[in-house]
Amino acid sequence: MSKLAGTALFMKILPKLNRAVFFDRDGVLNKKPSEHDYVKNFDEFFWNQGAQELIKKINDLGFKVIVVSNQRGVARGKMTADFVEKLHIRMNYDLAKTSAHIDAFYYCPHDLADKCMCRKPASGMFLYAAKELGIDLENSFAIGDNDSDTIAAVAAGCRSIKITTDTLQIEKILSTLNL
């Protein structure tokens, strides 16, 4: 077998990895609660301007859309894991109205003292998503509003996009994705 033929055979065996855009939730997709507060009920969740439109555009480009979010309020007893999961279902329900969707949600329910591997700035949620969903981290992006989002994304091998306002600048983000 020639070297080239062997390479072609090898390429057929490898699964095609997915590109993804990872989003932080609070402060990126929805209005950020006050300092040391949390989205504790449905009435406290408000989509940020442009978030649903951006998700739809990223869906249409063939990227997986994944939410990675620290939810320390679960550990502090401010809300339940059940509520967080129901809120994520509701987010996809809202998105379905525009034929958009989030492919997966990962959240860390731990407190700072737990020193877990999933709480950002650790990269555990990114790595778990990559393994579970076949994500090519090197060719994926992460959008966040905190240094911990950036640190986690870079540690996982993603390119990071840091935003500083509640209004997503869709065209700027899409141009950063080189699309």
KOLPALO-36681 format. One record per residue: residue number from 1; residue in one letter; x, y, z of N, C-alpha, C in turn. Coordinates in pm, whole numbers, plus 50000, padded with zeros to 5 digits. Example, Ala and Ser with C-alpha at 12.3 -4.5 7.8 and 13.67 -1.06 7.14 Angstrom:
ATOM     i   aa     n.x     n.y     n.z    ca.x    ca.y    ca.z     c.x     c.y     c.z
ATOM     1    A   51319   49431   50780   51230   49550   50780   51320   49670   50780
ATOM     2    S   51285   49775   50708   51367   49894   50714   51290   50003   50787
This chain:
ATOM     i   aa     n.x     n.y     n.z    ca.x    ca.y    ca.z     c.x     c.y     c.z
ATOM     1    M   50085   49882   50000   50000   50000   50000   50089   50123   50000
ATOM     2    S   50057   50219   49915   50136   50342   49909   50110   50426   50034
ATOM     3    K   50202   50516   50061   50187   50605   50177   50060   50688   50164
ATOM     4    L   50030   50738   50047   49912   50819   50024   49785   50737   50046
ATOM     5    A   49781   50616   49995   49663   50531   50012   49641   50501   50160
ATOM     6    G   49749   50478   50234   49737   50453   50377   49681   50573   50450
ATOM     7    T   49721   50693   50409   49669   50816   50470   49521   50830   50442
ATOM     8    A   49479   50801   50320   49338   50811   50284   49254   50713   50366
ATOM     9    L   49305   50592   50384   49235   50493   50464   49224   50540   50608
ATOM    10    F   49333   50595   50662   49335   50645   50799   49233   50757   50815
ATOM    11    M   49223   50847   50718   49129   50958   50725   48985   50910   50727
ATOM    12    K   48956   50800   50658   48820   50747   50657   48782   50687   50792
ATOM    13    I   48879   50639   50865   48852   50576   50994   48824   50681   51102
ATOM    14    L   48894   50795   51095   48875   50898   51195   48737   50962   51181
ATOM    15    P   48666   50978   51290   48536   51046   51281   48558   51196   51258
ATOM    16    K   48467   51257   51187   48474   51401   51163   48430   51471   51292
ATOM    17    L   48514   51557   51342   48481   51629   51464   48398   51752   51431
ATOM    18    N   48314   51790   51525   48225   51905   51509   48292   52032   51559
ATOM    19    R   48265   52141   51491   48304   52272   51542   48192   52322   51630
ATOM    20    A   48227   52398   51732   48126   52447   51825   48152   52591   51864
ATOM    21    V   48044   52656   51908   48055   52784   51976   47998   52761   52115
ATOM    22    F   48084   52780   52214   48044   52767   52354   48002   52905   52404
ATOM    23    F   47891   52910   52472   47843   53035   52531   47838   53024   52683
ATOM    24    D   47884   53127   52752   47847   53144   52890   47700   53184   52888
ATOM    25    R   47627   53161   52996   47484   53193   52997   47458   53333   53051
ATOM    26    D   47473   53350   53181   47435   53476   53246   47533   53587   53208
ATOM    27    G   47478   53694   53150   47560   53805   53105   47594   53799   52958
ATOM    28    V   47574   53683   52896   47601   53668   52753   47470   53642   52679
ATOM    29    L   47406   53532   52711   47277   53500   52646   47160   53571   52713
ATOM    30    N   47169   53592   52843   47062   53659   52916   47117   53768   53005
ATOM    31    K   47029   53857   53048   47069   53967   53137   47132   53909   53262
ATOM    32    K   47245   53964   53299   47318   53916   53416   47247   53965   53542
ATOM    33    P   47222   53874   53636   47164   53917   53764   47262   54009   53839
ATOM    34    S   47212   54074   53941   47297   54160   54024   47411   54079   54084
ATOM    35    E   47515   54148   54127   47631   54084   54191   47586   53990   54302
ATOM    36    H   47635   53867   54302   47604   53763   54401   47458   53721   54400
ATOM    37    D   47390   53745   54289   47252   53698   54274   47248   53601   54156
ATOM    38    Y   47133   53537   54137   47121   53431   54037   46984   53439   53971
ATOM    39    V   46970   53378   53854   46839   53360   53793   46775   53244   53871
ATOM    40    K   46678   53279   53955   46618   53182   54047   46479   53136   54006
ATOM    41    N   46420   53210   53911   46288   53171   53860   46274   53224   53718
ATOM    42    F   46171   53177   53650   46153   53213   53509   46135   53363   53491
ATOM    43    D   46075   53431   53588   46051   53576   53577   46180   53657   53581
ATOM    44    E   46291   53596   53620   46418   53667   53627   46507   53640   53505
ATOM    45    F   46456   53567   53408   46532   53537   53288   46486   53626   53173
ATOM    46    F   46579   53703   53118   46550   53789   53003   46662   53771   52901
ATOM    47    W   46626   53732   52779   46725   53717   52673   46794   53850   52648
ATOM    48    N   46924   53848   52625   46996   53967   52581   46961   53996   52436
ATOM    49    Q   46961   54123   52403   46933   54165   52266   47031   54098   52170
ATOM    50    G   46978   54032   52068   47061   53970   51965   47100   53826   51993
ATOM    51    A   47078   53776   52115   47123   53642   52151   47055   53534   52067
ATOM    52    Q   46924   53540   52055   46852   53436   51981   46889   53441   51832
ATOM    53    E   46903   53560   51779   46941   53577   51638   47082   53520   51613
ATOM    54    L   47173   53547   51706   47310   53496   51691   47312   53344   51696
ATOM    55    I   47238   53284   51788   47232   53137   51796   47179   53080   51666
ATOM    56    K   47075   53139   51611   47018   53092   51484   47122   53097   51373
ATOM    57    K   47197   53208   51364   47298   53220   51259   47408   53115   51277
ATOM    58    I   47447   53091   51400   47551   52992   51426   47499   52851   51395
ATOM    59    N   47373   52823   51430   47311   52695   51391   47316   52678   51240
ATOM    60    D   47277   52782   51167   47271   52775   51020   47408   52754   50957
ATOM    61    L   47514   52794   51028   47650   52775   50978   47704   52636   51008
ATOM    62    G   47627   52555   51079   47667   52417   51105   47747   52394   51231
ATOM    63    F   47763   52496   51313   47833   52480   51440   47738   52420   51544
ATOM    64    K   47792   52342   51636   47718   52304   51756   47715   52427   51846
ATOM    65    V   47604   52448   51913   47592   52556   52011   47581   52491   52148
ATOM    66    I   47673   52530   52236   47681   52468   52368   47690   52576   52475
ATOM    67    V   47610   52560   52579   47617   52650   52693   47702   52586   52801
ATOM    68    V   47797   52663   52855   47879   52620   52969   47867   52730   53075
ATOM    69    S   47811   52695   53190   47773   52799   53286   47800   52756   53430
ATOM    70    N   47866   52843   53506   47878   52821   53650   47744   52858   53714
ATOM    71    Q   47690   52769   53793   47563   52794   53862   47580   52766   54012
ATOM    72    R   47665   52847   54073   47697   52835   54215   47574   52847   54305
ATOM    73    G   47472   52914   54257   47350   52930   54335   47287   52798   54375
ATOM    74    V   47313   52691   54300   47262   52558   54336   47329   52515   54467
ATOM    75    A   47461   52526   54473   47533   52487   54594   47495   52574   54713
ATOM    76    R   47461   52699   54688   47425   52791   54795   47278   52783   54833
ATOM    77    G   47202   52694   54766   47061   52677   54799   46970   52787   54749
ATOM    78    K   47016   52868   54655   46936   52979   54600   46840   52931   54492
ATOM    79    M   46874   52820   54426   46786   52756   54328   46825   52610   54321
ATOM    80    T   46741   52531   54257   46766   52387   54249   46823   52350   54113
ATOM    81    A   46889   52236   54108   46936   52183   53980   46817   52158   53889
ATOM    82    D   46706   52114   53944   46585   52091   53866   46539   52219   53797
ATOM    83    F   46544   52332   53868   46505   52459   53806   46601   52495   53693
ATOM    84    V   46732   52480   53716   46830   52513   53612   46801   52432   53486
ATOM    85    E   46773   52304   53502   46745   52219   53386   46614   52259   53318
ATOM    86    K   46514   52296   53396   46387   52342   53336   46406   52475   53262
ATOM    87    L   46489   52561   53316   46518   52687   53248   46586   52661   53114
ATOM    88    H   46676   52566   53110   46744   52533   52984   46645   52476   52882
ATOM    89    I   46551   52397   52928   46445   52347   52838   46364   52464   52784
ATOM    90    R   46332   52559   52872   46254   52675   52829   46333   52759   52728
ATOM    91    M   46464   52772   52749   46545   52847   52653   46534   52785   52515
ATOM    92    N   46542   52654   52505   46530   52588   52375   46388   52601   52320
ATOM    93    Y   46289   52603   52407   46150   52626   52364   46140   52764   52299
ATOM    94    D   46197   52866   52364   46196   53001   52307   46268   53004   52173
ATOM    95    L   46383   52938   52166   46462   52937   52043   46391   52864   51928
ATOM    96    A   46314   52763   51961   46245   52685   51858   46149   52772   51777
ATOM    97    K   46102   52879   51835   46011   52971   51764   46078   53035   51644
ATOM    98    T   46211   53038   51644   46286   53093   51531   46370   52985   51462
ATOM    99    S   46335   52860   51485   46407   52745   51428   46553   52741   51471
ATOM   100    A   46581   52788   51591   46715   52782   51647   46715   52684   51764
ATOM   101    H   46835   52647   51809   46845   52556   51923   46985   52559   51983
ATOM   102    I   46991   52518   52108   47118   52494   52176   47133   52343   52181
ATOM   103    D   47247   52294   52136   47269   52149   52127   47290   52083   52263
ATOM   104    A   47353   52154   52355   47379   52094   52487   47403   52204   52589
ATOM   105    F   47367   52171   52711   47389   52260   52826   47476   52186   52927
ATOM   106    Y   47580   52251   52972   47664   52198   53080   47671   52307   53186
ATOM   107    Y   47649   52269   53311   47661   52368   53416   47728   52307   53538
ATOM   108    C   47797   52393   53610   47865   52352   53733   47781   52399   53851
ATOM   109    P   47728   52305   53931   47646   52343   54047   47728   52362   54175
ATOM   110    H   47860   52357   54165   47946   52355   54284   47980   52494   54335
ATOM   111    D   48019   52500   54460   48066   52623   54521   48217   52635   54499
ATOM   112    L   48271   52752   54524   48414   52775   54506   48499   52679   54589
ATOM   113    A   48457   52654   54711   48535   52569   54802   48542   52424   54757
ATOM   114    D   48452   52382   54668   48451   52244   54622   48571   52209   54534
ATOM   115    K   48632   52312   54475   48751   52294   54390   48732   52182   54287
ATOM   116    C   48618   52184   54221   48588   52083   54120   48661   52114   53990
ATOM   117    M   48654   52023   53896   48718   52041   53765   48623   52102   53662
ATOM   118    C   48496   52120   53701   48402   52173   53603   48381   52324   53617
ATOM   119    R   48403   52380   53735   48377   52522   53755   48482   52606   53682
ATOM   120    K   48435   52693   53595   48528   52784   53528   48594   52872   53634
ATOM   121    P   48723   52892   53630   48810   52888   53513   48868   52751   53476
ATOM   122    A   48832   52645   53546   48873   52511   53501   48804   52480   53369
ATOM   123    S   48863   52393   53291   48811   52366   53156   48726   52239   53147
ATOM   124    G   48687   52183   53260   48616   52055   53262   48491   52049   53177
ATOM   125    M   48407   52153   53180   48283   52149   53101   48314   52143   52952
ATOM   126    F   48416   52216   52909   48456   52214   52768   48506   52075   52728
ATOM   127    L   48590   52019   52813   48648   51888   52782   48543   51778   52781
ATOM   128    Y   48449   51784   52874   48341   51686   52878   48254   51697   52754
ATOM   129    A   48220   51820   52715   48141   51841   52593   48215   51789   52471
ATOM   130    A   48345   51814   52464   48424   51769   52349   48419   51618   52338
ATOM   131    K   48434   51551   52449   48432   51404   52448   48292   51353   52414
ATOM   132    E   48191   51409   52476   48054   51361   52458   47998   51391   52319
ATOM   133    L   48034   51507   52263   47974   51552   52137   48071   51549   52019
ATOM   134    G   48193   51502   52040   48290   51498   51930   48327   51636   51881
ATOM   135    I   48368   51723   51972   48400   51862   51937   48548   51878   51910
ATOM   136    D   48580   51948   51804   48716   51988   51769   48742   52119   51841
ATOM   137    L   48799   52112   51960   48818   52232   52042   48909   52335   51975
ATOM   138    E   49009   52289   51904   49103   52380   51839   49035   52469   51734
ATOM   139    N   48929   52420   51675   48857   52497   51574   48720   52542   51624
ATOM   140    S   48710   52558   51755   48586   52605   51818   48612   52736   51890
ATOM   141    F   48504   52800   51931   48509   52932   51992   48429   52932   52121
ATOM   142    A   48462   53027   52209   48387   53044   52332   48358   53193   52350
ATOM   143    I   48234   53224   52385   48192   53362   52406   48155   53378   52553
ATOM   144    G   48224   53468   52621   48198   53491   52762   48215   53636   52800
ATOM   145    D   48179   53667   52924   48188   53804   52972   48282   53820   53091
ATOM   146    N   48343   53711   53136   48434   53716   53251   48569   53657   53215
ATOM   147    D   48670   53696   53293   48803   53639   53273   48801   53488   53291
ATOM   148    S   48717   53437   53382   48710   53292   53404   48662   53219   53278
ATOM   149    D   48576   53282   53199   48531   53222   53073   48649   53212   52975
ATOM   150    T   48725   53320   52967   48841   53324   52877   48946   53222   52917
ATOM   151    I   48977   53216   53046   49079   53123   53096   49039   52979   53066
ATOM   152    A   48913   52945   53092   48865   52808   53068   48872   52773   52920
ATOM   153    A   48827   52866   52836   48827   52842   52692   48968   52818   52639
ATOM   154    V   49059   52905   52677   49198   52893   52630   49261   52764   52683
ATOM   155    A   49235   52731   52808   49290   52606   52865   49239   52484   52791
ATOM   156    A   49115   52492   52741   49058   52380   52666   49105   52378   52521
ATOM   157    G   49166   52486   52474   49215   52492   52337   49126   52568   52242
ATOM   158    C   49022   52634   52293   48930   52713   52209   48982   52856   52192
ATOM   159    R   48930   52920   52091   48953   53063   52075   48844   53135   52153
ATOM   160    S   48882   53236   52227   48790   53305   52316   48750   53441   52261
ATOM   161    I   48623   53473   52279   48569   53605   52243   48507   53661   52370
ATOM   162    K   48562   53772   52418   48509   53832   52541   48420   53949   52503
ATOM   163    I   48299   53949   52558   48208   54060   52535   48200   54143   52662
ATOM   164    T   48160   54268   52646   48156   54358   52761   48021   54426   52781
ATOM   165    T   47923   54393   52697   47791   54455   52712   47684   54346   52704
ATOM   166    D   47561   54383   52744   47449   54290   52734   47397   54276   52592
ATOM   167    T   47436   54367   52503   47391   54361   52365   47498   54293   52282
ATOM   168    L   47467   54176   52230   47564   54102   52149   47583   54171   52015
ATOM   169    Q   47706   54196   51980   47738   54258   51853   47755   54146   51751
ATOM   170    I   47643   54109   51689   47637   53989   51607   47740   53990   51495
ATOM   171    E   47746   54098   51419   47838   54101   51305   47983   54094   51349
ATOM   172    K   48015   54160   51461   48152   54155   51514   48187   54012   51556
ATOM   173    I   48094   53945   51622   48119   53807   51666   48134   53715   51544
ATOM   174    L   48046   53730   51447   48054   53645   51328   48184   53669   51252
ATOM   175    S   48230   53794   51246   48356   53820   51175   48474   53760   51253
ATOM   176    T   48464   53757   51386   48569   53692   51467   48573   53543   51440
ATOM   177    L   48456   53485   51411   48450   53342   51378   48504   53317   51238
ATOM   178    N   48543   53425   51168   48594   53419   51030   48489   53364   50935
ATOM   179    L   48367   53409   50953   48259   53360   50866   48201   53471   50783
